[in-house]
């Protein structure tokens, strides 16, 4: 039987250059909880912040599969860099699919030419992470929108060139009427509050911000109150695909480093490579990652086939997207736990081990909390009741 080699992304070389820079600085940015400015600079140098900007606007014209490949590759070196990049791509995709002609025509060429880095402002105190509600209201004046918004977590917000911000619509009668608005950094006053000193994902520098300013009313993305449609079509799918790619890359890098350590001359002397317990734990870790990889690629194919159509709103597709996020967040973390047990204290628990398991384990602990798996399971229970025939996307 013959097999066809996997197609290499045309952007793999550029991504590899970013990965090398991210890996070089990962220990320092983690230790000091610093934003990975060197990696962001290399992303800009390689024009990768315009990956999902269509070629007609001057971008690279890449695909969601290219974003996934990049997320896996970057995650091998630094999960924070991978998450920063894939979340930026999510913001760009939302503009590509939903921005009006005026905003798209002005902003997308700038993202490609100026390599603007975009941050997402969706969190809000008091709403428990609920994406489809907002308490802060946009204030409308003739031709303008006034923004006054506090967010407890904004990944890379202090270094962003622009922001996509969720707020309650100006004429909203409930907190579920949510608008998405774009703002350039120079249109806002950005005030940080508090410190960023987390267990993992330290280089994401996801500090709390207070944003105030005024933007032209054409900078609403889509229609007022229509953020739910953007979530179903773009925000949700791109988040779950990008996050899962980042988590898979982190766990994959950890497994690769463990295997190389075990196969090294020193490793062969110190470890019993015929130990049934060691072999079983390596097998289990690899099984978990193969499972996540298969689910990731299948989900990406389903999203690609839907092409933004109504198929994405069907219970079977929503269940698949949520299953990807839940499964990837749990299994990637468990795979690294298997590896910690497999190699023991010296290479599984100490910060200075070349396996990097300690940082990978801390970073991946955030995955089930990044839009809570408990919340997704509650949604999936309701979605399952809407699909009594148990169909699959």
BALOBA-1460 file (C-alpha; in Angstrom, 3 decimals):
// residues 393
<rec num="1" residu="x" x="0.000" y="0.000" z="0.000"/>
<rec num="2" residu="x" x="1.302" y="3.460" z="-0.859"/>
<rec num="3" residu="x" x="0.470" y="6.676" z="0.910"/>
<rec num="4" residu="x" x="0.482" y="10.250" z="-0.293"/>
<rec num="5" residu="x" x="2.786" y="12.520" z="1.724"/>
<rec num="6" residu="x" x="1.097" y="15.277" z="3.690"/>
<rec num="7" residu="x" x="1.058" y="18.566" z="1.808"/>
<rec num="8" residu="x" x="3.585" y="21.002" z="3.236"/>
<rec num="9" residu="x" x="2.148" y="24.434" z="3.927"/>
<rec num="10" residu="x" x="3.641" y="27.112" z="1.654"/>
<rec num="11" residu="x" x="4.241" y="29.148" z="4.815"/>
<rec num="12" residu="x" x="6.076" y="26.410" z="6.738"/>
<rec num="13" residu="x" x="9.490" y="28.027" z="6.241"/>
<rec num="14" residu="x" x="8.306" y="31.373" z="7.568"/>
<rec num="15" residu="x" x="6.613" y="29.713" z="10.533"/>
<rec num="16" residu="x" x="9.781" y="27.749" z="11.296"/>
<rec num="17" residu="x" x="11.731" y="30.989" z="11.581"/>
<rec num="18" residu="x" x="9.207" y="32.293" z="14.108"/>
<rec num="19" residu="x" x="9.276" y="28.985" z="15.967"/>
<rec num="20" residu="x" x="13.057" y="29.195" z="16.312"/>
<rec num="21" residu="x" x="12.865" y="32.703" z="17.784"/>
<rec num="22" residu="x" x="10.004" y="31.717" z="20.113"/>
<rec num="23" residu="x" x="11.966" y="28.720" z="21.361"/>
<rec num="24" residu="x" x="15.075" y="30.803" z="21.975"/>
<rec num="25" residu="x" x="13.219" y="33.237" z="24.235"/>
<rec num="26" residu="x" x="10.578" y="30.933" z="25.757"/>
<rec num="27" residu="x" x="12.368" y="30.300" z="29.033"/>
<rec num="28" residu="x" x="12.944" y="34.012" z="29.656"/>
<rec num="29" residu="x" x="9.430" y="35.160" z="28.724"/>
<rec num="30" residu="x" x="7.937" y="32.440" z="30.912"/>
<rec num="31" residu="x" x="10.191" y="33.207" z="33.866"/>
<rec num="32" residu="x" x="9.496" y="36.959" z="33.736"/>
<rec num="33" residu="x" x="5.883" y="36.738" z="32.455"/>
<rec num="34" residu="x" x="6.899" y="38.963" z="29.532"/>
<rec num="35" residu="x" x="5.084" y="39.297" z="26.224"/>
<rec num="36" residu="x" x="7.135" y="37.566" z="23.460"/>
<rec num="37" residu="x" x="8.113" y="40.710" z="21.565"/>
<rec num="38" residu="x" x="10.909" y="38.959" z="19.649"/>
<rec num="39" residu="x" x="8.491" y="36.352" z="18.302"/>
<rec num="40" residu="x" x="5.949" y="39.054" z="17.401"/>
<rec num="41" residu="x" x="8.711" y="40.922" z="15.567"/>
<rec num="42" residu="x" x="9.567" y="37.807" z="13.571"/>
<rec num="43" residu="x" x="5.870" y="37.243" z="12.761"/>
<rec num="44" residu="x" x="5.814" y="40.750" z="11.346"/>
<rec num="45" residu="x" x="9.068" y="40.266" z="9.458"/>
<rec num="46" residu="x" x="7.661" y="37.131" z="7.815"/>
<rec num="47" residu="x" x="4.345" y="38.904" z="7.036"/>
<rec num="48" residu="x" x="2.450" y="36.204" z="8.925"/>
<rec num="49" residu="x" x="0.083" y="38.612" z="10.683"/>
<rec num="50" residu="x" x="-1.504" y="38.909" z="7.250"/>
<rec num="51" residu="x" x="-1.814" y="35.141" z="6.830"/>
<rec num="52" residu="x" x="-5.626" y="35.134" z="6.578"/>
<rec num="53" residu="x" x="-5.925" y="38.464" z="4.763"/>
<rec num="54" residu="x" x="-7.012" y="37.699" z="1.165"/>
<rec num="55" residu="x" x="-4.427" y="38.316" z="-1.536"/>
<rec num="56" residu="x" x="-6.723" y="40.924" z="-3.071"/>
<rec num="57" residu="x" x="-6.122" y="43.091" z="-0.014"/>
<rec num="58" residu="x" x="-2.371" y="42.472" z="-0.071"/>
<rec num="59" residu="x" x="-2.302" y="39.578" z="2.410"/>
<rec num="60" residu="x" x="-0.897" y="36.077" z="2.096"/>
<rec num="61" residu="x" x="-4.285" y="34.568" z="1.252"/>
<rec num="62" residu="x" x="-3.723" y="31.636" z="3.616"/>
<rec num="63" residu="x" x="-6.352" y="29.175" z="4.805"/>
<rec num="64" residu="x" x="-7.618" y="27.956" z="8.151"/>
<rec num="65" residu="x" x="-5.531" y="24.820" z="7.582"/>
<rec num="66" residu="x" x="-2.445" y="27.031" z="7.256"/>
<rec num="67" residu="x" x="-3.357" y="28.639" z="10.586"/>
<rec num="68" residu="x" x="-3.715" y="25.186" z="12.175"/>
<rec num="69" residu="x" x="-0.335" y="24.079" z="10.824"/>
<rec num="70" residu="x" x="1.244" y="27.249" z="12.194"/>
<rec num="71" residu="x" x="-0.443" y="26.825" z="15.576"/>
<rec num="72" residu="x" x="0.887" y="23.273" z="15.933"/>
<rec num="73" residu="x" x="4.399" y="24.294" z="14.878"/>
<rec num="74" residu="x" x="4.564" y="27.327" z="17.179"/>
<rec num="75" residu="x" x="3.047" y="25.384" z="20.065"/>
<rec num="76" residu="x" x="6.014" y="22.997" z="19.961"/>
<rec num="77" residu="x" x="8.209" y="25.893" z="21.073"/>
<rec num="78" residu="x" x="5.923" y="28.157" z="23.129"/>
<rec num="79" residu="x" x="2.203" y="27.737" z="23.732"/>
<rec num="80" residu="x" x="1.797" y="31.441" z="24.508"/>
<rec num="81" residu="x" x="3.152" y="32.413" z="21.078"/>
<rec num="82" residu="x" x="0.901" y="29.871" z="19.366"/>
<rec num="83" residu="x" x="-2.185" y="31.142" z="21.191"/>
<rec num="84" residu="x" x="-1.308" y="34.786" z="20.541"/>
<rec num="85" residu="x" x="-0.951" y="34.063" z="16.831"/>
<rec num="86" residu="x" x="-4.061" y="31.908" z="16.354"/>
<rec num="87" residu="x" x="-6.220" y="34.354" z="18.342"/>
<rec num="88" residu="x" x="-4.960" y="37.170" z="16.119"/>
<rec num="89" residu="x" x="-5.945" y="35.063" z="13.100"/>
<rec num="90" residu="x" x="-9.432" y="34.637" z="14.604"/>
<rec num="91" residu="x" x="-9.806" y="38.422" z="14.750"/>
<rec num="92" residu="x" x="-8.625" y="38.833" z="11.160"/>
<rec num="93" residu="x" x="-11.026" y="36.128" z="9.946"/>
<rec num="94" residu="x" x="-13.919" y="37.924" z="11.644"/>
<rec num="95" residu="x" x="-13.044" y="41.112" z="9.763"/>
<rec num="96" residu="x" x="-12.648" y="39.273" z="6.452"/>
<rec num="97" residu="x" x="-16.058" y="37.607" z="6.742"/>
<rec num="98" residu="x" x="-18.122" y="40.274" z="8.503"/>
<rec num="99" residu="x" x="-16.664" y="43.776" z="8.158"/>
<rec num="100" residu="x" x="-18.557" y="46.126" z="5.859"/>
<rec num="101" residu="x" x="-16.945" y="47.260" z="2.578"/>
<rec num="102" residu="x" x="-15.685" y="50.529" z="4.042"/>
<rec num="103" residu="x" x="-14.041" y="49.003" z="7.092"/>
<rec num="104" residu="x" x="-12.667" y="45.998" z="5.186"/>
<rec num="105" residu="x" x="-11.319" y="48.151" z="2.377"/>
<rec num="106" residu="x" x="-9.512" y="50.454" z="4.798"/>
<rec num="107" residu="x" x="-8.355" y="47.992" z="7.460"/>
<rec num="108" residu="x" x="-7.439" y="44.717" z="5.750"/>
<rec num="109" residu="x" x="-4.736" y="46.278" z="3.513"/>
<rec num="110" residu="x" x="-3.290" y="47.930" z="6.637"/>
<rec num="111" residu="x" x="-3.131" y="44.612" z="8.506"/>
<rec num="112" residu="x" x="-1.224" y="43.132" z="5.569"/>
<rec num="113" residu="x" x="1.072" y="46.093" z="4.872"/>
<rec num="114" residu="x" x="1.660" y="47.374" z="8.404"/>
<rec num="115" residu="x" x="1.422" y="43.930" z="10.049"/>
<rec num="116" residu="x" x="-1.036" y="45.123" z="12.674"/>
<rec num="117" residu="x" x="-1.445" y="42.826" z="15.679"/>
<rec num="118" residu="x" x="-5.091" y="42.555" z="16.826"/>
<rec num="119" residu="x" x="-6.320" y="41.679" z="20.316"/>
<rec num="120" residu="x" x="-9.720" y="40.405" z="21.397"/>
<rec num="121" residu="x" x="-11.739" y="42.137" z="24.132"/>
<rec num="122" residu="x" x="-14.607" y="39.801" z="25.040"/>
<rec num="123" residu="x" x="-14.172" y="39.153" z="28.770"/>
<rec num="124" residu="x" x="-16.103" y="41.222" z="31.286"/>
<rec num="125" residu="x" x="-16.378" y="41.108" z="35.060"/>
<rec num="126" residu="x" x="-19.584" y="39.674" z="36.451"/>
<rec num="127" residu="x" x="-20.732" y="37.631" z="33.450"/>
<rec num="128" residu="x" x="-18.846" y="34.417" z="34.156"/>
<rec num="129" residu="x" x="-17.177" y="34.161" z="30.767"/>
<rec num="130" residu="x" x="-20.491" y="34.209" z="28.886"/>
<rec num="131" residu="x" x="-19.469" y="35.275" z="25.387"/>
<rec num="132" residu="x" x="-22.926" y="36.213" z="24.100"/>
<rec num="133" residu="x" x="-23.768" y="38.851" z="26.687"/>
<rec num="134" residu="x" x="-22.400" y="42.273" z="27.560"/>
<rec num="135" residu="x" x="-23.002" y="44.801" z="30.302"/>
<rec num="136" residu="x" x="-20.981" y="47.787" z="29.024"/>
<rec num="137" residu="x" x="-23.020" y="49.737" z="26.474"/>
<rec num="138" residu="x" x="-21.855" y="51.580" z="23.378"/>
<rec num="139" residu="x" x="-22.980" y="55.202" z="23.332"/>
<rec num="140" residu="x" x="-24.074" y="56.460" z="19.927"/>
<rec num="141" residu="x" x="-23.632" y="60.026" z="18.741"/>
<rec num="142" residu="x" x="-24.312" y="61.117" z="15.137"/>
<rec num="143" residu="x" x="-21.639" y="59.305" z="13.116"/>
<rec num="144" residu="x" x="-19.711" y="58.127" z="16.170"/>
<rec num="145" residu="x" x="-19.596" y="55.444" z="18.852"/>
<rec num="146" residu="x" x="-18.172" y="56.060" z="22.317"/>
<rec num="147" residu="x" x="-16.368" y="53.175" z="24.022"/>
<rec num="148" residu="x" x="-15.909" y="52.770" z="27.778"/>
<rec num="149" residu="x" x="-14.970" y="49.174" z="28.448"/>
<rec num="150" residu="x" x="-13.123" y="47.274" z="31.175"/>
<rec num="151" residu="x" x="-11.916" y="43.716" z="30.546"/>
<rec num="152" residu="x" x="-10.254" y="41.503" z="33.173"/>
<rec num="153" residu="x" x="-8.264" y="39.511" z="30.574"/>
<rec num="154" residu="x" x="-6.946" y="40.780" z="27.230"/>
<rec num="155" residu="x" x="-4.254" y="38.579" z="25.703"/>
<rec num="156" residu="x" x="-1.381" y="40.774" z="24.538"/>
<rec num="157" residu="x" x="-3.514" y="43.870" z="24.910"/>
<rec num="158" residu="x" x="-0.693" y="46.180" z="25.954"/>
<rec num="159" residu="x" x="1.098" y="45.418" z="22.678"/>
<rec num="160" residu="x" x="-1.882" y="45.347" z="20.288"/>
<rec num="161" residu="x" x="-2.246" y="47.753" z="17.359"/>
<rec num="162" residu="x" x="-6.004" y="47.286" z="17.234"/>
<rec num="163" residu="x" x="-8.864" y="45.749" z="19.197"/>
<rec num="164" residu="x" x="-12.088" y="43.911" z="18.415"/>
<rec num="165" residu="x" x="-14.389" y="44.750" z="21.334"/>
<rec num="166" residu="x" x="-17.754" y="43.314" z="22.345"/>
<rec num="167" residu="x" x="-20.257" y="45.726" z="23.919"/>
<rec num="168" residu="x" x="-23.989" y="46.006" z="24.391"/>
<rec num="169" residu="x" x="-25.596" y="47.697" z="21.390"/>
<rec num="170" residu="x" x="-26.602" y="51.371" z="21.780"/>
<rec num="171" residu="x" x="-30.337" y="50.612" z="21.637"/>
<rec num="172" residu="x" x="-30.178" y="47.210" z="23.352"/>
<rec num="173" residu="x" x="-33.062" y="46.173" z="25.580"/>
<rec num="174" residu="x" x="-31.179" y="43.157" z="26.984"/>
<rec num="175" residu="x" x="-27.589" y="42.129" z="27.622"/>
<rec num="176" residu="x" x="-27.816" y="39.586" z="24.789"/>
<rec num="177" residu="x" x="-27.878" y="42.316" z="22.131"/>
<rec num="178" residu="x" x="-24.116" y="42.430" z="21.598"/>
<rec num="179" residu="x" x="-22.167" y="44.354" z="18.959"/>
<rec num="180" residu="x" x="-18.584" y="43.857" z="17.831"/>
<rec num="181" residu="x" x="-16.648" y="47.045" z="17.149"/>
<rec num="182" residu="x" x="-13.123" y="47.614" z="15.876"/>
<rec num="183" residu="x" x="-10.859" y="50.304" z="17.325"/>
<rec num="184" residu="x" x="-7.322" y="51.304" z="16.395"/>
<rec num="185" residu="x" x="-4.995" y="51.758" z="19.327"/>
<rec num="186" residu="x" x="-4.620" y="55.467" z="18.572"/>
<rec num="187" residu="x" x="-8.413" y="55.842" z="18.808"/>
<rec num="188" residu="x" x="-8.341" y="54.659" z="22.421"/>
<rec num="189" residu="x" x="-6.856" y="55.440" z="25.770"/>
<rec num="190" residu="x" x="-5.553" y="52.093" z="27.038"/>
<rec num="191" residu="x" x="-5.065" y="51.857" z="30.801"/>
<rec num="192" residu="x" x="-3.729" y="48.639" z="32.363"/>
<rec num="193" residu="x" x="-4.743" y="47.554" z="35.839"/>
<rec num="194" residu="x" x="-3.294" y="44.844" z="38.059"/>
<rec num="195" residu="x" x="-0.393" y="42.468" z="37.505"/>
<rec num="196" residu="x" x="-0.074" y="39.322" z="35.379"/>
<rec num="197" residu="x" x="1.525" y="36.552" z="37.420"/>
<rec num="198" residu="x" x="-0.246" y="33.291" z="36.486"/>
<rec num="199" residu="x" x="0.638" y="29.613" z="36.850"/>
<rec num="200" residu="x" x="1.119" y="29.095" z="33.111"/>
<rec num="201" residu="x" x="0.624" y="30.927" z="29.813"/>
<rec num="202" residu="x" x="2.818" y="33.561" z="31.388"/>
<rec num="203" residu="x" x="4.108" y="35.027" z="28.116"/>
<rec num="204" residu="x" x="0.571" y="35.715" z="26.880"/>
<rec num="205" residu="x" x="0.578" y="38.736" z="29.216"/>
<rec num="206" residu="x" x="-3.209" y="38.725" z="29.473"/>
<rec num="207" residu="x" x="-3.598" y="41.733" z="31.743"/>
<rec num="208" residu="x" x="-6.755" y="43.632" z="32.656"/>
<rec num="209" residu="x" x="-7.380" y="46.780" z="30.584"/>
<rec num="210" residu="x" x="-9.677" y="49.794" z="30.638"/>
<rec num="211" residu="x" x="-10.388" y="51.111" z="27.143"/>
<rec num="212" residu="x" x="-11.997" y="54.474" z="26.410"/>
<rec num="213" residu="x" x="-12.351" y="56.351" z="23.146"/>
<rec num="214" residu="x" x="-14.473" y="57.298" z="20.154"/>
<rec num="215" residu="x" x="-14.637" y="55.564" z="16.756"/>
<rec num="216" residu="x" x="-16.605" y="56.213" z="13.537"/>
<rec num="217" residu="x" x="-19.853" y="54.246" z="13.490"/>
<rec num="218" residu="x" x="-18.791" y="52.339" z="10.342"/>
<rec num="219" residu="x" x="-16.289" y="50.442" z="12.515"/>
<rec num="220" residu="x" x="-19.033" y="48.145" z="13.777"/>
<rec num="221" residu="x" x="-18.271" y="44.667" z="12.456"/>
<rec num="222" residu="x" x="-21.447" y="43.266" z="10.964"/>
<rec num="223" residu="x" x="-24.704" y="44.712" z="12.259"/>
<rec num="224" residu="x" x="-25.455" y="46.064" z="15.704"/>
<rec num="225" residu="x" x="-26.617" y="43.289" z="18.004"/>
<rec num="226" residu="x" x="-25.493" y="40.566" z="15.589"/>
<rec num="227" residu="x" x="-22.426" y="39.268" z="17.411"/>
<rec num="228" residu="x" x="-24.084" y="35.872" z="17.931"/>
<rec num="229" residu="x" x="-23.995" y="35.278" z="14.163"/>
<rec num="230" residu="x" x="-20.279" y="36.170" z="14.092"/>
<rec num="231" residu="x" x="-19.614" y="33.715" z="16.931"/>
<rec num="232" residu="x" x="-21.400" y="30.846" z="15.187"/>
<rec num="233" residu="x" x="-19.817" y="31.546" z="11.805"/>
<rec num="234" residu="x" x="-16.269" y="32.588" z="12.712"/>
<rec num="235" residu="x" x="-15.336" y="33.341" z="16.313"/>
<rec num="236" residu="x" x="-16.317" y="29.958" z="17.735"/>
<rec num="237" residu="x" x="-14.917" y="27.706" z="14.991"/>
<rec num="238" residu="x" x="-11.638" y="29.634" z="14.664"/>
<rec num="239" residu="x" x="-11.161" y="29.749" z="18.444"/>
<rec num="240" residu="x" x="-11.621" y="26.021" z="18.916"/>
<rec num="241" residu="x" x="-9.476" y="25.132" z="15.913"/>
<rec num="242" residu="x" x="-6.693" y="27.578" z="16.791"/>
<rec num="243" residu="x" x="-6.612" y="26.780" z="20.495"/>
<rec num="244" residu="x" x="-6.624" y="23.035" z="19.851"/>
<rec num="245" residu="x" x="-3.776" y="23.356" z="17.362"/>
<rec num="246" residu="x" x="-1.753" y="25.309" z="19.935"/>
<rec num="247" residu="x" x="-2.422" y="22.742" z="22.678"/>
<rec num="248" residu="x" x="-1.619" y="19.846" z="20.357"/>
<rec num="249" residu="x" x="1.627" y="21.512" z="19.309"/>
<rec num="250" residu="x" x="2.650" y="21.983" z="22.946"/>
<rec num="251" residu="x" x="1.986" y="18.351" z="23.860"/>
<rec num="252" residu="x" x="3.594" y="17.143" z="20.630"/>
<rec num="253" residu="x" x="6.744" y="19.133" z="21.343"/>
<rec num="254" residu="x" x="6.839" y="17.672" z="24.841"/>
<rec num="255" residu="x" x="6.568" y="14.093" z="23.546"/>
<rec num="256" residu="x" x="9.211" y="14.722" z="20.903"/>
<rec num="257" residu="x" x="11.659" y="16.110" z="23.456"/>
<rec num="258" residu="x" x="11.065" y="13.162" z="25.785"/>
<rec num="259" residu="x" x="11.667" y="10.647" z="23.002"/>
<rec num="260" residu="x" x="14.862" y="12.402" z="21.919"/>
<rec num="261" residu="x" x="16.079" y="12.478" z="25.513"/>
<rec num="262" residu="x" x="15.380" y="8.762" z="25.964"/>
<rec num="263" residu="x" x="17.089" y="7.884" z="22.680"/>
<rec num="264" residu="x" x="20.194" y="9.971" z="23.431"/>
<rec num="265" residu="x" x="23.362" y="8.153" z="24.599"/>
<rec num="266" residu="x" x="22.831" y="9.476" z="28.127"/>
<rec num="267" residu="x" x="19.182" y="8.486" z="28.071"/>
<rec num="268" residu="x" x="19.931" y="4.960" z="26.934"/>
<rec num="269" residu="x" x="22.303" y="4.569" z="29.877"/>
<rec num="270" residu="x" x="19.990" y="5.978" z="32.532"/>
<rec num="271" residu="x" x="16.586" y="4.660" z="31.426"/>
<rec num="272" residu="x" x="15.321" y="1.130" z="30.891"/>
<rec num="273" residu="x" x="13.888" y="1.418" z="27.388"/>
<rec num="274" residu="x" x="12.360" y="-2.041" z="27.717"/>
<rec num="275" residu="x" x="10.386" y="-1.142" z="30.838"/>
<rec num="276" residu="x" x="6.770" y="-2.152" z="30.294"/>
<rec num="277" residu="x" x="5.594" y="0.762" z="32.437"/>
<rec num="278" residu="x" x="7.644" y="3.273" z="30.407"/>
<rec num="279" residu="x" x="6.500" y="1.836" z="27.071"/>
<rec num="280" residu="x" x="2.865" y="1.807" z="28.142"/>
<rec num="281" residu="x" x="2.962" y="5.443" z="29.215"/>
<rec num="282" residu="x" x="4.664" y="6.498" z="25.984"/>
<rec num="283" residu="x" x="2.024" y="4.568" z="24.054"/>
<rec num="284" residu="x" x="-0.800" y="6.206" z="25.962"/>
<rec num="285" residu="x" x="0.617" y="9.702" z="25.392"/>
<rec num="286" residu="x" x="1.008" y="9.063" z="21.664"/>
<rec num="287" residu="x" x="-2.526" y="7.635" z="21.472"/>
<rec num="288" residu="x" x="-3.974" y="10.747" z="23.088"/>
<rec num="289" residu="x" x="-2.186" y="13.052" z="20.633"/>
<rec num="290" residu="x" x="-3.133" y="10.974" z="17.585"/>
<rec num="291" residu="x" x="-6.753" y="11.152" z="18.743"/>
<rec num="292" residu="x" x="-6.639" y="14.942" z="19.103"/>
<rec num="293" residu="x" x="-4.897" y="15.319" z="15.739"/>
<rec num="294" residu="x" x="-7.518" y="13.204" z="13.957"/>
<rec num="295" residu="x" x="-10.376" y="15.133" z="15.583"/>
<rec num="296" residu="x" x="-8.714" y="18.466" z="14.774"/>
<rec num="297" residu="x" x="-8.292" y="17.616" z="11.091"/>
<rec num="298" residu="x" x="-11.815" y="16.196" z="10.831"/>
<rec num="299" residu="x" x="-13.310" y="19.292" z="12.440"/>
<rec num="300" residu="x" x="-11.302" y="21.562" z="10.155"/>
<rec num="301" residu="x" x="-12.609" y="19.654" z="7.144"/>
<rec num="302" residu="x" x="-16.192" y="20.027" z="8.404"/>
<rec num="303" residu="x" x="-15.741" y="23.777" z="8.867"/>
<rec num="304" residu="x" x="-14.152" y="24.057" z="5.440"/>
<rec num="305" residu="x" x="-17.058" y="22.147" z="3.838"/>
<rec num="306" residu="x" x="-19.618" y="24.369" z="5.585"/>
<rec num="307" residu="x" x="-17.856" y="27.482" z="4.224"/>
<rec num="308" residu="x" x="-19.689" y="29.760" z="6.616"/>
<rec num="309" residu="x" x="-23.099" y="28.407" z="5.652"/>
<rec num="310" residu="x" x="-25.998" y="27.223" z="7.759"/>
<rec num="311" residu="x" x="-24.319" y="23.835" z="8.296"/>
<rec num="312" residu="x" x="-22.184" y="25.394" z="11.032"/>
<rec num="313" residu="x" x="-25.297" y="26.167" z="13.092"/>
<rec num="314" residu="x" x="-26.576" y="22.571" z="13.053"/>
<rec num="315" residu="x" x="-26.378" y="20.741" z="16.374"/>
<rec num="316" residu="x" x="-24.080" y="18.081" z="14.910"/>
<rec num="317" residu="x" x="-21.504" y="20.680" z="13.827"/>
<rec num="318" residu="x" x="-21.701" y="22.665" z="17.057"/>
<rec num="319" residu="x" x="-21.277" y="19.429" z="19.030"/>
<rec num="320" residu="x" x="-18.227" y="18.544" z="16.935"/>
<rec num="321" residu="x" x="-16.604" y="21.938" z="17.489"/>
<rec num="322" residu="x" x="-17.214" y="21.755" z="21.225"/>
<rec num="323" residu="x" x="-15.986" y="18.159" z="21.360"/>
<rec num="324" residu="x" x="-12.747" y="19.259" z="19.718"/>
<rec num="325" residu="x" x="-12.133" y="21.950" z="22.313"/>
<rec num="326" residu="x" x="-13.013" y="19.729" z="25.266"/>
<rec num="327" residu="x" x="-11.083" y="16.723" z="23.995"/>
<rec num="328" residu="x" x="-7.972" y="18.658" z="22.988"/>
<rec num="329" residu="x" x="-7.842" y="20.581" z="26.263"/>
<rec num="330" residu="x" x="-8.131" y="17.426" z="28.342"/>
<rec num="331" residu="x" x="-6.129" y="14.919" z="26.319"/>
<rec num="332" residu="x" x="-3.129" y="17.154" z="25.606"/>
<rec num="333" residu="x" x="-2.776" y="17.903" z="29.302"/>
<rec num="334" residu="x" x="-3.175" y="14.219" z="30.189"/>
<rec num="335" residu="x" x="-0.565" y="13.252" z="27.607"/>
<rec num="336" residu="x" x="1.994" y="15.494" z="29.290"/>
<rec num="337" residu="x" x="1.005" y="14.089" z="32.688"/>
<rec num="338" residu="x" x="1.685" y="10.611" z="31.254"/>
<rec num="339" residu="x" x="5.121" y="11.812" z="30.184"/>
<rec num="340" residu="x" x="5.893" y="13.266" z="33.615"/>
<rec num="341" residu="x" x="5.088" y="9.884" z="35.141"/>
<rec num="342" residu="x" x="7.088" y="8.105" z="32.439"/>
<rec num="343" residu="x" x="10.382" y="9.944" z="32.971"/>
<rec num="344" residu="x" x="10.104" y="10.730" z="36.675"/>
<rec num="345" residu="x" x="11.382" y="13.543" z="38.844"/>
<rec num="346" residu="x" x="14.553" y="14.567" z="36.997"/>
<rec num="347" residu="x" x="13.067" y="15.019" z="33.534"/>
<rec num="348" residu="x" x="9.393" y="15.295" z="34.415"/>
<rec num="349" residu="x" x="9.318" y="17.800" z="37.232"/>
<rec num="350" residu="x" x="12.390" y="20.001" z="37.261"/>
<rec num="351" residu="x" x="12.354" y="23.335" z="35.449"/>
<rec num="352" residu="x" x="15.809" y="22.884" z="33.929"/>
<rec num="353" residu="x" x="15.110" y="19.564" z="32.204"/>
<rec num="354" residu="x" x="15.585" y="19.630" z="28.408"/>
<rec num="355" residu="x" x="12.182" y="17.946" z="28.070"/>
<rec num="356" residu="x" x="10.402" y="21.167" z="29.097"/>
<rec num="357" residu="x" x="7.586" y="19.130" z="30.663"/>
<rec num="358" residu="x" x="7.218" y="21.434" z="33.664"/>
<rec num="359" residu="x" x="6.311" y="24.462" z="31.531"/>
<rec num="360" residu="x" x="4.156" y="22.432" z="29.133"/>
<rec num="361" residu="x" x="2.168" y="21.036" z="32.057"/>
<rec num="362" residu="x" x="1.616" y="24.500" z="33.560"/>
<rec num="363" residu="x" x="0.612" y="26.002" z="30.219"/>
<rec num="364" residu="x" x="-1.782" y="23.193" z="29.340"/>
<rec num="365" residu="x" x="-3.505" y="23.405" z="32.718"/>
<rec num="366" residu="x" x="-5.156" y="26.579" z="31.412"/>
<rec num="367" residu="x" x="-6.765" y="24.806" z="28.449"/>
<rec num="368" residu="x" x="-9.925" y="23.463" z="30.158"/>
<rec num="369" residu="x" x="-10.438" y="26.897" z="31.758"/>
<rec num="370" residu="x" x="-10.091" y="28.839" z="28.497"/>
<rec num="371" residu="x" x="-13.847" y="29.147" z="27.953"/>
<rec num="372" residu="x" x="-14.785" y="26.593" z="30.578"/>
<rec num="373" residu="x" x="-15.338" y="22.976" z="29.590"/>
<rec num="374" residu="x" x="-18.166" y="22.887" z="32.149"/>
<rec num="375" residu="x" x="-19.983" y="25.611" z="30.202"/>
<rec num="376" residu="x" x="-19.472" y="23.721" z="26.940"/>
<rec num="377" residu="x" x="-20.807" y="20.486" z="28.427"/>
<rec num="378" residu="x" x="-23.984" y="22.304" z="29.518"/>
<rec num="379" residu="x" x="-24.423" y="23.632" z="25.980"/>
<rec num="380" residu="x" x="-23.711" y="20.197" z="24.519"/>
<rec num="381" residu="x" x="-26.388" y="18.580" z="26.681"/>
<rec num="382" residu="x" x="-28.976" y="20.911" z="25.177"/>
<rec num="383" residu="x" x="-27.585" y="20.415" z="21.674"/>
<rec num="384" residu="x" x="-27.715" y="16.632" z="22.064"/>
<rec num="385" residu="x" x="-31.445" y="16.855" z="22.817"/>
<rec num="386" residu="x" x="-31.910" y="18.672" z="19.490"/>
<rec num="387" residu="x" x="-30.304" y="15.775" z="17.600"/>
<rec num="388" residu="x" x="-32.255" y="12.643" z="18.660"/>
<rec num="389" residu="x" x="-31.079" y="10.828" z="15.526"/>
<rec num="390" residu="x" x="-27.433" y="11.302" z="16.640"/>
<rec num="391" residu="x" x="-26.057" y="12.592" z="13.344"/>
<rec num="392" residu="x" x="-22.399" y="13.425" z="12.768"/>
<rec num="393" residu="x" x="-20.838" y="16.397" z="11.025"/>
